Amino acid sequence: MVKTKIRIGFAGTPKIAFDHLTKLLLSDKFSVEFILTQPNKTAGRGMSKTTSLFTELAKTIPVFQFNDLKSQEAREKIASHKVDLLVVVAYGKLIPKWLLEFPLYGCLNVHFSLLPKHRGAAPMQRAIQSGEKISGVSFMKLEEGLDEGPVYKTIETVIEGKDYYEVEELLLQESLEEVSNVVCEVCEGAKPENQNHSEATYAEKIEKLEGKIDWNESCEGIKNKFLAFVGWPQTFFVLEGQEVKVISLSVHSPERGTAGKVHSFDKNSLNVFCSDGVISIKSVQFPGKKVIGSLDFFNSKRDIISKGDLLI
């Protein structure tokens, strides 16, 4: 007897979503009926259109890039593909009520935090920025509220001391290990558990100016921000009106001084006082230039930066 495949729709946009879809496509348990991904965006000075990772699959699976999921066109095209479950991974758009109710078993969202902590747009970055030692993945039933739906399963893992790229890869691998099993369990009638909404926190979208180092913060606060924002917007300080990106940063010592004042500057590092110690910067990048190490940084700016100077 041939077992009927689980019919799924998939909604996602970045590579981390594409990796999940690839995992599902490799299984003989599922039939992917359609893919939702965000419209191609313009990028660069020439304002050329970026190409979605998912468009290469359009020859075999319908790929939809709707601007508005509430439009008549979106409703008609999606409704022509009956599915048991819609799997959502970092789609980037709110799923309207009609689509939440369209699949037989609703919508399964893969969220990269331990809900109800860090609901919202940037859960991994905010967990790192907060200095949390443990984070994870939550497989939740998507509802109208922002990441408020009940949870089918969570996976915990240690993220202490890791930067955004390392955490993303770690959580991705943990999620890929479980996503196929969770899809099967949901379609076999698994019941999710409600979140404790009183414990909810929110991972707000990151703004570029958040990357600017505030020397009045603690050593740990600055280091955590550096780890969290290593992808974007990166951390930076201002020197002679230029935003200098910090490529390598660590805690130097607990020595106290005026926040923002240069503790020392030599061929090994630029060391700056913050609220409770000294931060060490060993690699930087000036606008339009290549990354340079501490020796080149010192040789090129030794006449501009001196011990006791105040950095913005």
Secondary structure, 3 states (H helix, E strand, C coil): CCCCCEEEEEEECCHHHHHHHHHHHCCCCEEEEEEECCCCCEECCCCEECCCHHHHHCCCCCEECCCCCCCHHHHHHHHCCCCCEEEEECCCCCCCHHHHHCCCCCEEEEECCCCCCCEECCHHHHHHHCCCCEEEEEEEECCCCCCCCCEEEEEEEECCCCCHHHHHHHHHHHHHHHHHHHHHHHHCCCCCECCCHHHCCEECCCCHHHHECCCCCCHHHHHHHHHHCCCCCCCEEEECCEEEEEEEEEEEECCCCCCCEEEEECCCCEEEECCCCEEEEEEEECCCCCEEEHHHHHHHHCCCCCCCCECC
